[in-house]
């Protein structure tokens, strides 16, 4: 029999349970996603929290009213159901958090994460069973528990708020997008930024499709290009200022300083240009650097705000449901909806861009114009085919090449539009990318052979951005240049072409025709990651490992680690691994004899006493050596393999030298040709196609030791 309660007590119970449910689903979870991905959302905190509070309040009122209308047994059951769902949503969204990787639009392999689903369903069934069989106890304490869980979430939110980057000022402003289609009959400078278009892939397409030699006549293609970072966020300040983010100050402060006083925007504005920014999210915009700056306007229920908040709710739903249900709420296109202003940009924003440009381009600007267009480019998901039409493409190199081909044809369409409007000749055009796509680098037609995979702790392809430049009034065939250039040279190049006084670092890519090939160029990578972003802290990058590139950017031997690490606490250093002597034993594991740890890079996991497990499909070993006098032989002692057999493809400095078929515990040898040992570091990659990153003990291998000997195979 259900105990009778007063109207006031019943209303209080309904309100408490409704608060737990509504605040968890409609407020705390979206806020937590926002805090942990703050650089991905172009909404200020004040806009977001105001909207979420209104939605959560409406949900509290509705759910309170619904529960209030229930009587006796239905009321009792209703309270238990809402409490149970609230608890499960909180648990799933805060405790049972599985790593599905960064949402780039790539498909998720649901079957390989089957274990996640088993754990989720087991927990849900267990908790629901407790609620059913212990319903009296649960009903008695559910109201106090609801208050406790709400307070836990308030505490967590407060802590996260105190540790988020200072993004309020960055996001509160806006730009007038109407001016993004405005050009001048006098002079124009256009940076046509295409995300993740890799230089060697452009060259590969150029060799396959002759049309692009015609499309980009009048341009110079700088094949020997180098970026500065592995991702977009620090690369754009590098492009507009020539300054590297060195982790010494918060990134938002660096971004504000660069855009306000040390960027190409500032210099051109001071020299009577109209300078137009594409957004106030990637850039710090204000009246001192952007001619299309708009004063802050608080538009709580604007279509832009609604669109972004609903996207956030979609992510929250994905986070709160069990694994087996996530595939039904996952939207691979959600990455498009975060930073694109166009209402219909969720399918392919670059198609929207070119359509809007065709419809709105004007040439009536009274001043010279600087435009920076930020396009999706070659970034996944791959949803634009080579004919510039929407199509879901495979998530591989073929799909990437098709999308980049479409990107290049779109750039050509933009060029033709400028010609039609008679503003092509008087326009300097820079088609550039921030990074490559972390694709294997195609060395064909560059003086090298083949394709090599990730190395130097990141995918080399991520360091090779596209750089194409058309100077003012340039005429002639496409020129291919191997001058050693970097993204930091862009502002200097623009100012030198305009004959403007400037203090930008770098060199002019157009004025300097004889840059020494051994010019020292900087690049900053992350330790122990082959691609992507390992996570930024409060306004700081992860530790940045400094490299100097002196030579061709695609050449392994041109890359040198300086030993400097840029941390938020200052410049640190690390010791290089000691020189390996041929014939000595490299011992794996965590025993006193361990000598392998200093050579191990990505792809290794936990160590036993006398062995170390591989993790994932690739494991990397970098070993400093003296130049050998003969071929080498590597002997691996593999002592642990659980599924009876395993295939291991072995790469040396990016070249596949053969396969080891592991059928039992024992020693396995493989020949290393002397011709492949091209530098002071012997880079060994073990590619294990059947390995699983989650259950490495079932599909990986346990290595106990490695010995490398000089052996003359020609005798």
C-alpha positions in Angstrom: 0.0 0.0 0.0 1.3 3.4 -1.0 1.6 6.0 1.8 -0.5 9.1 1.4 1.5 12.3 1.2 0.5 16.0 1.3 0.1 18.1 -1.9 3.3 20.1 -0.9 5.3 16.9 -0.3 4.2 15.4 -3.6 5.0 18.6 -5.5 8.5 18.6 -3.9 9.1 15.0 -4.9 8.0 15.6 -8.5 10.2 18.7 -8.7 13.3 17.0 -7.3 13.1 13.9 -9.6 12.3 16.2 -12.6 15.4 18.4 -11.8 17.6 15.3 -11.7 16.3 14.1 -15.1 16.0 17.4 -16.9 19.2 19.0 -15.7 21.2 15.8 -16.4 19.8 15.4 -20.0 19.3 19.0 -21.1 21.9 21.0 -19.1 24.8 19.2 -17.4 25.7 16.7 -20.2 25.7 19.3 -23.0 27.6 21.8 -20.8 30.3 19.1 -20.1 30.6 18.3 -23.8 31.0 22.1 -24.5 33.7 22.5 -21.8 35.7 19.5 -23.0 35.5 20.6 -26.7 35.4 24.3 -26.3 37.4 25.2 -29.3 35.0 23.3 -31.5 31.9 25.3 -30.7 31.5 28.9 -32.0 29.1 29.9 -29.3 30.0 31.9 -26.2 29.4 30.5 -22.8 26.7 33.1 -21.9 24.7 32.3 -25.1 24.9 28.6 -24.5 24.1 28.5 -20.8 21.2 30.9 -21.2 19.6 28.7 -23.9 20.2 25.5 -22.0 18.8 26.8 -18.8 15.6 27.8 -20.6 15.3 24.4 -22.3 16.0 22.6 -19.0 13.5 24.8 -17.1 10.8 23.9 -19.6 11.6 20.2 -19.2 11.4 20.5 -15.4 8.0 22.2 -15.6 6.7 19.6 -18.1 8.0 16.5 -16.3 6.9 17.9 -12.9 3.4 18.4 -14.3 3.3 15.0 -15.8 4.4 13.2 -12.6 2.0 15.4 -10.6 -1.0 14.2 -12.7 -0.3 10.6 -11.8 -2.1 8.9 -8.9 -0.9 6.3 -6.4 0.5 3.2 -8.2 1.2 5.0 -11.6 2.8 7.9 -9.6 5.0 5.4 -7.6 6.1 3.6 -10.9 6.6 6.9 -12.7 8.9 8.3 -10.0 11.0 5.0 -10.1 11.2 5.1 -13.9 12.3 8.7 -14.2 14.8 8.3 -11.4 16.2 5.1 -13.0 16.6 6.7 -16.4 18.2 9.8 -14.8 20.7 7.6 -12.9 21.4 5.5 -16.0 21.9 8.6 -18.3 24.2 10.1 -15.7 26.2 6.8 -15.4 26.4 6.3 -19.1 27.4 9.9 -19.8 30.0 10.2 -17.0 31.3 6.8 -16.1 30.7 4.5 -19.0 32.6 6.7 -21.4 34.2 4.8 -24.3 36.8 6.1 -26.7 35.3 6.3 -30.2 38.0 8.6 -31.3 37.7 12.2 -32.6 34.4 12.8 -34.5 35.8 13.6 -37.9 32.9 12.1 -39.8 34.6 8.8 -40.2 32.5 5.7 -39.8 32.7 3.9 -36.4 33.4 0.2 -36.4 30.6 -0.8 -34.0 31.3 -4.5 -34.2 34.9 -4.1 -33.0 33.6 -2.3 -29.9 31.2 -5.1 -29.1 32.6 -5.5 -25.6 31.5 -1.9 -24.8 27.9 -2.9 -25.6 28.1 -6.0 -23.4 29.3 -3.9 -20.5 26.7 -1.2 -21.0 23.8 -3.6 -21.3 25.0 -5.5 -18.3 25.1 -2.4 -16.1 21.7 -1.1 -17.4 20.0 -4.5 -16.7 21.7 -4.7 -13.3 20.5 -1.3 -12.2 17.0 -1.7 -13.5 16.8 -5.1 -11.8 17.8 -3.5 -8.5 15.1 -0.8 -9.0 12.5 -3.5 -9.7 13.3 -5.9 -6.9 14.3 -3.2 -4.3 11.7 -0.7 -5.3 10.6 0.2 -1.8 14.1 1.1 -0.7 14.9 2.9 -3.9 11.6 5.0 -3.7 12.5 5.9 -0.1 16.0 7.2 -0.9 15.6 8.3 -4.6 14.8 11.9 -3.7 17.9 12.4 -1.5 20.0 10.6 -4.1 18.7 12.9 -6.8 19.8 15.9 -4.8 23.2 14.4 -4.3 23.7 13.7 -8.0 22.6 17.2 -9.0 25.1 18.6 -6.5 27.8 16.4 -7.9 27.1 17.7 -11.4 27.0 21.3 -10.1 30.4 20.8 -8.5 31.9 19.3 -11.7 30.5 22.0 -13.8 31.9 24.7 -11.5 35.3 23.0 -11.6 35.3 22.8 -15.4 34.2 26.4 -15.7 37.1 27.6 -13.6 39.5 25.6 -15.9 38.2 26.5 -19.4 40.1 28.8 -21.7 39.2 32.4 -21.7 37.0 32.2 -24.8 34.3 34.7 -23.9 35.9 37.6 -25.7 36.9 35.5 -28.6 33.3 34.3 -29.4 31.1 37.2 -28.4 31.9 39.3 -31.6 30.6 38.6 -35.1 31.4 39.6 -38.7 29.3 40.8 -41.5 29.4 37.9 -44.0 28.0 40.0 -46.9 31.4 41.5 -47.4 33.0 38.1 -48.0 31.9 38.3 -51.6 33.3 41.8 -52.2 36.3 42.6 -54.4 38.0 45.6 -55.8 38.9 46.6 -59.3 42.1 48.1 -57.8 43.9 45.2 -56.0 42.9 42.0 -54.1 44.8 39.5 -52.0 43.0 36.2 -51.4 44.1 33.4 -49.1 42.1 30.5 -50.3 42.5 28.1 -47.3 41.7 24.5 -48.0 42.0 22.3 -44.8 44.1 19.1 -44.9 45.2 19.2 -48.6 48.5 17.3 -48.7 51.1 18.6 -51.1 52.2 15.2 -52.5 48.6 14.2 -53.1 48.1 17.4 -55.1 51.2 16.5 -57.1 49.9 12.9 -57.6 46.6 14.3 -58.9 48.5 16.7 -61.1 50.3 13.8 -62.8 47.1 11.9 -63.3 44.8 14.7 -64.6 46.3 17.1 -67.1 43.4 19.5 -66.7 44.9 20.9 -63.5 48.0 22.1 -65.3 45.7 24.3 -67.3 43.5 25.1 -64.2 46.5 26.5 -62.3 48.4 28.1 -65.1 49.9 31.4 -63.8 50.5 29.7 -60.4 53.7 28.5 -58.7 53.4 25.2 -56.9 55.9 25.0 -54.0 56.4 21.3 -53.7 59.0 21.3 -51.0 56.6 22.9 -48.5 56.4 22.6 -44.7 53.7 23.3 -42.2 54.3 24.3 -38.6 51.9 22.1 -36.5 49.8 19.0 -36.8 46.5 20.8 -36.7 44.5 23.8 -37.7 44.2 25.8 -34.5 47.9 26.9 -34.2 48.5 26.8 -37.9 46.2 29.7 -38.8 48.0 32.2 -36.6 51.2 31.0 -38.2 49.8 31.7 -41.7 48.6 35.2 -40.9 51.6 36.3 -38.7 54.5 34.0 -39.3 54.6 33.4 -35.5 54.8 30.0 -33.9 52.7 29.3 -30.8 55.3 28.3 -28.3 53.0 27.3 -25.3 54.5 30.1 -23.2 51.2 32.0 -22.8 47.5 30.9 -23.1 46.5 30.3 -26.7 43.6 32.8 -26.5 46.0 35.5 -25.4 48.4 34.5 -28.2 45.5 34.5 -30.7 44.3 38.0 -29.6 47.8 39.4 -29.7 48.5 38.0 -33.1 45.3 39.1 -34.7 45.2 42.5 -33.1 48.7 43.8 -33.7 51.1 41.4 -35.4 49.1 39.9 -38.4 48.7 40.6 -42.0 45.3 41.9 -41.2 46.7 44.7 -39.1 49.4 45.7 -41.7 47.0 45.7 -44.6 44.3 47.6 -42.7 46.9 50.3 -41.9 47.7 50.5 -45.6 44.2 51.3 -46.8 42.9 47.8 -47.4 39.5 46.5 -46.5 40.3 43.3 -44.5 37.5 40.8 -44.2 37.5 37.9 -41.7 35.5 34.8 -42.4 34.5 34.4 -38.7 35.3 35.4 -35.1 36.0 31.9 -33.9 39.1 30.9 -35.7 40.3 34.5 -35.7 40.2 37.2 -33.0 38.3 40.0 -34.7 37.8 43.6 -33.7 37.4 47.0 -35.2 41.3 47.3 -35.4 41.8 44.4 -37.7 38.5 43.5 -39.5 36.6 45.8 -41.8 33.5 43.6 -41.4 33.6 43.5 -37.6 30.1 43.7 -35.9 29.6 44.9 -32.4 28.4 42.2 -30.0 24.6 41.4 -30.2 22.9 39.1 -27.8 20.6 37.0 -30.0 19.6 34.2 -27.8 17.1 32.5 -30.1 18.8 33.2 -33.4 18.8 30.4 -36.0 22.5 30.1 -35.6 22.3 29.6 -31.8 19.4 27.1 -32.2 21.3 25.2 -34.8 24.4 24.8 -32.7 22.5 23.9 -29.5 20.6 21.2 -31.2 23.9 19.8 -32.5 25.1 19.8 -28.9 22.0 17.9 -27.8 22.6 15.3 -30.6 26.1 14.8 -29.2 24.7 14.5 -25.6 22.2 11.9 -26.8 25.1 9.9 -28.3 26.9 10.1 -25.0 24.0 9.1 -22.8 22.7 6.0 -24.6 24.2 2.5 -24.4 26.7 1.4 -27.0 24.3 -0.8 -29.0 21.9 2.2 -29.4 24.6 4.8 -30.3 24.8 3.7 -34.0 21.1 4.8 -34.3 21.7 8.3 -33.0 25.2 8.9 -34.5 25.4 11.4 -37.3 28.7 11.2 -39.2 28.0 14.7 -40.6 27.8 16.3 -37.3 31.3 17.6 -37.6 30.1 19.9 -40.4 27.4 21.5 -38.2 29.7 23.0 -35.6 31.6 25.8 -37.3 29.7 26.5 -40.5 27.3 29.4 -40.6 25.3 28.3 -43.6 22.0 26.7 -42.7 22.4 24.0 -45.3 26.0 23.3 -44.6 25.6 19.9 -42.9 26.1 18.0 -46.1 29.0 19.8 -47.8 30.0 23.4 -46.8 32.4 23.9 -49.6 29.6 23.4 -52.1 27.6 26.0 -50.3 30.5 28.4 -50.3 31.0 28.3 -54.1 27.2 28.6 -54.7 27.0 31.6 -52.5 30.1 33.1 -54.2 28.5 32.7 -57.6 25.3 34.3 -56.4 26.8 37.2 -54.5 30.2 38.2 -55.9 30.6 41.9 -56.4 33.5 44.1 -57.6 32.4 47.5 -56.4 34.7 47.8 -53.3 36.3 51.3 -53.3 39.4 50.1 -51.5 41.9 47.2 -52.1 40.6 44.0 -50.5 42.1 41.2 -48.4 40.0 38.0 -48.1 40.7 34.9 -46.2 38.4 32.0 -47.0 38.4 29.0 -44.7 37.2 25.9 -46.6 36.6 22.3 -45.5 39.0 21.1 -48.2 40.3 17.5 -47.7 39.2 17.1 -44.2 37.1 14.0 -43.4 34.3 13.0 -43.7 34.7 12.7 -47.4 31.4 13.8 -48.8 32.2 15.6 -52.1 33.2 13.7 -55.2 35.5 14.8 -57.9 32.6 16.4 -59.7 31.9 18.7 -56.8 28.7 16.8 -55.9 27.6 15.4 -52.6 28.5 11.7 -52.3 29.6 9.6 -49.4 33.1 8.4 -50.2 35.1 5.6 -48.6 37.3 6.6 -45.7 40.6 5.8 -47.4 43.2 7.3 -49.7 40.9 6.8 -52.7 38.1 8.7 -51.0 40.4 11.4 -49.9 41.8 11.9 -53.4 38.3 12.1 -54.9 37.4 14.8 -52.5 40.6 16.7 -53.0 40.0 16.5 -56.8 36.7 18.1 -56.2 38.3 20.8 -54.0 40.8 21.6 -56.8 38.0 21.8 -59.4 36.1 24.1 -57.0 39.2 26.3 -56.7 39.3 26.4 -60.5 35.6 27.4 -60.6 36.4 30.3 -58.2 39.3 31.4 -60.4 37.1 31.4 -63.5 34.6 33.5 -61.6 37.3 36.1 -60.9 38.2 36.1 -64.6 34.6 36.6 -65.6 34.3 39.6 -63.2 37.6 41.0 -64.5 39.4 40.9 -61.1 41.7 38.0 -61.8 44.8 39.7 -63.1 44.9 42.3 -60.3 44.5 39.7 -57.6 47.2 37.8 -55.8 45.9 34.3 -54.9 47.3 31.9 -52.3 45.8 28.5 -52.3 47.2 27.0 -49.1 46.5 24.3 -46.5 47.3 24.2 -42.8 48.5 20.6 -42.7 48.6 17.6 -44.9 46.0 14.8 -44.2 48.3 12.5 -42.3 48.2 10.2 -45.4 51.2 8.1 -46.4 53.5 10.2 -48.5 53.8 9.4 -52.2 57.4 9.9 -53.1 56.9 9.2 -56.7 58.4 11.9 -59.1 60.2 13.6 -56.2 63.5 11.8 -56.7 62.4 9.0 -54.3 60.4 5.9 -54.7 57.3 4.4 -53.2 55.0 5.3 -50.3 56.1 5.3 -46.7 53.9 5.3 -43.6 53.9 7.3 -40.4 57.2 8.0 -38.7 58.9 10.6 -36.5 56.1 10.2 -34.0 53.5 11.6 -36.4 52.4 11.0 -40.0 54.9 12.8 -42.2 52.0 13.7 -44.5 50.6 15.9 -41.8 53.6 18.2 -42.2 53.2 18.7 -46.0 50.6 21.4 -46.7 49.7 22.6 -50.2 51.1 26.0 -51.2 50.1 27.4 -54.6 50.6 31.1 -55.3 49.6 33.3 -58.2 51.4 36.7 -58.1 49.8 39.9 -59.5 49.4 39.9 -63.3 51.2 36.5 -63.5 51.0 34.7 -66.9 52.4 31.4 -68.1 52.4 27.7 -67.4 52.2 26.2 -63.9 55.7 26.3 -62.3 56.9 23.7 -59.9 59.4 25.0 -57.4 61.4 23.0 -54.9 62.5 26.0 -52.9 62.3 25.1 -49.1 59.4 27.2 -47.9 57.0 27.2 -44.9 53.7 28.5 -44.0 55.4 31.2 -41.9 56.7 32.8 -45.1 53.2 33.8 -46.3 52.8 37.2 -44.6 56.3 38.2 -45.7 55.5 37.1 -49.2 52.3 39.1 -49.4 53.9 42.3 -48.0 56.9 42.1 -50.3 54.7 41.7 -53.3 52.7 44.8 -52.2 56.0 46.7 -51.4 54.8 47.3 -47.9 57.1 47.9 -45.0 56.8 45.0 -42.5 58.6 43.1 -39.7 57.3 39.7 -40.5 59.7 36.8 -40.1 60.4 34.3 -42.9 61.3 35.1 -46.5 59.5 36.1 -49.6 58.7 32.9 -51.6 58.5 35.0 -54.8 61.4 37.5 -54.4 64.0 34.9 -53.2 64.8 32.6 -56.2 67.8 30.9 -54.6 66.9 29.8 -51.1 69.5 27.2 -50.0 68.1 23.7 -49.8 69.6 23.2 -46.4 67.6 26.2 -45.0 66.5 25.3 -41.4 62.8 25.1 -41.0 60.8 24.5 -37.8 58.0 22.0 -37.2 56.3 21.1 -33.9 54.9 17.6 -33.4 53.5 15.7 -30.5 55.2 12.8 -28.7 53.8 9.3 -29.2 51.0 10.1 -31.5 50.8 9.4 -35.3 47.9 11.7 -36.1 45.2 13.9 -34.7 45.0 16.0 -31.6 45.9 14.3 -28.3 44.0 17.0 -26.3 44.6 20.6 -25.3 44.5 21.7 -21.7 43.3 25.0 -20.4 44.5 27.2 -23.2 47.7 25.3 -23.8 48.8 22.7 -26.3 50.1 19.3 -25.3 53.9 19.3 -25.1 55.3 20.4 -28.5 58.4 18.5 -29.7 60.6 20.7 -31.9 62.1 19.4 -35.2 64.4 21.1 -37.7 63.9 20.2 -41.3 66.9 20.9 -43.5 66.4 19.6 -47.0 63.4 18.2 -48.8 60.5 18.0 -46.4 59.5 14.5 -47.5 63.1 13.2 -46.9 63.6 11.3 -43.6 67.2 12.3 -43.4 66.3 16.0 -43.5 64.4 15.7 -40.2 66.2 16.2 -36.8 64.8 16.4 -33.3 66.4 19.3 -31.5 65.7 17.9 -28.0 63.6 20.9 -27.1 60.0 20.5 -25.7 57.7 23.5 -25.5 55.5 22.9 -22.4 53.2 25.3 -20.6 55.7 25.4 -17.8 58.5 26.5 -20.1 61.1 25.0 -22.4 62.1 21.5 -21.4 64.6 19.1 -23.0 65.1 15.4 -23.4 68.0 13.2 -24.0 68.3 11.3 -27.2 68.4 7.5 -26.9 71.9 6.1 -26.6 73.7 4.7 -29.6 73.0 1.1 -30.3 76.0 -1.3 -30.9 75.4 -4.1 -33.3 75.1 -7.5 -31.7 74.0 -6.2 -28.3 70.6 -7.4 -26.8 67.8 -4.9 -26.5 65.8 -6.3 -23.6 62.0 -5.6 -23.4 59.9 -5.7 -20.3 60.2 -4.0 -16.9 62.9 -6.0 -15.4 66.2 -4.4 -14.3 67.7 -5.5 -17.7 65.2 -3.4 -19.7 66.9 -1.5 -22.4 64.1 -1.1 -24.9 62.0 1.6 -23.4 64.1 4.5 -24.7 63.7 3.2 -28.3 60.0 2.5 -28.2 57.6 5.0 -29.8 54.0 4.6 -30.6 52.1 1.3 -30.6 53.4 -0.3 -27.3 51.4 -1.0 -24.2 51.9 -2.7 -20.9 55.1 -4.5 -20.1 55.4 -7.8 -18.3 58.6 -8.7 -16.4 60.4 -9.9 -19.5 58.3 -8.7 -22.4 56.3 -5.8 -23.8 53.0 -6.0 -25.6 52.2 -4.2 -28.9 49.0 -2.2 -29.0 47.1 -1.5 -32.2 48.1 -2.3 -35.8 51.5 -0.6 -35.8 54.4 -0.5 -33.3 57.4 1.7 -33.8 61.0 1.4 -32.7 63.6 4.1 -33.4 67.2 3.0 -32.8 70.3 5.3 -33.2 73.0 3.4 -35.1 76.3 3.9 -36.8 76.4 3.4 -40.6 76.6 -0.4 -41.1 79.3 -1.9 -43.4 77.0 -4.6 -44.6 73.4 -5.7 -44.6 71.7 -6.3 -41.2 69.7 -9.1 -39.7 67.2 -8.4 -37.0 66.3 -11.2 -34.6 63.1 -10.8 -32.6 62.4 -13.1 -29.6 58.6 -13.3 -29.5 57.5 -15.2 -26.4 53.7 -14.4 -26.2 51.1 -15.0 -28.8 47.6 -16.0 -27.9 45.7 -16.8 -31.0 48.1 -19.4 -32.4 49.6 -17.4 -35.2 50.2 -13.8 -36.3 51.5 -12.0 -39.4 53.9 -9.1 -39.0 54.8 -6.8 -41.9 58.2 -5.2 -41.1 59.1 -1.8 -42.4 62.5 -0.2 -42.3 62.5 3.6 -42.7 59.1 3.3 -44.4 60.0 0.5 -46.8 58.4 -2.9 -46.4 61.2 -5.5 -46.2 59.0 -8.6 -45.7 56.7 -10.5 -43.5 57.3 -12.6 -40.3 54.8 -15.4 -39.9 54.7 -16.1 -36.1 53.3 -19.6 -35.5 54.8 -20.3 -32.1 57.0 -18.8 -29.4 60.5 -18.4 -30.6 63.1 -16.4 -32.5 62.4 -14.9 -35.9 64.9 -13.3 -38.3 64.5 -10.8 -41.1 67.0 -9.3 -43.5 67.5 -5.5 -43.6 69.3 -4.4 -46.8 72.1 -1.9 -46.2 70.6 0.4 -48.9 67.6 1.1 -46.7 69.7 2.4 -43.8 69.8 6.0 -45.0 70.2 7.9 -41.8 71.5 7.8 -38.2 68.2 6.4 -36.9 67.0 2.9 -37.8 63.2 3.2 -37.8 61.5 -0.1 -37.5 57.7 -0.4 -37.9 55.9 -3.6 -37.0 52.6 -3.6 -38.9 50.2 -6.3 -37.4 47.1 -6.2 -39.6 45.1 -8.5 -37.4 45.9 -6.7 -34.2 43.2 -5.1 -32.0 43.9 -1.9 -30.0 41.5 -2.8 -27.3 42.3 -6.5 -26.6 46.0 -6.4 -27.4 46.7 -9.6 -25.4 44.5 -11.6 -27.8 45.7 -10.1 -31.1 49.0 -8.4 -30.4 52.5 -9.9 -29.7 54.7 -9.9 -26.7 58.3 -9.1 -27.6 61.1 -10.2 -25.2 64.2 -9.0 -27.0 65.7 -7.7 -30.3 69.2 -8.2 -31.6 70.6 -6.5 -34.8 73.7 -7.9 -36.4 75.8 -7.0 -39.4 75.6 -9.8 -41.9 76.9 -9.9 -45.5 74.2 -11.6 -47.5 76.0 -11.2 -50.8 78.6 -13.8 -49.9 
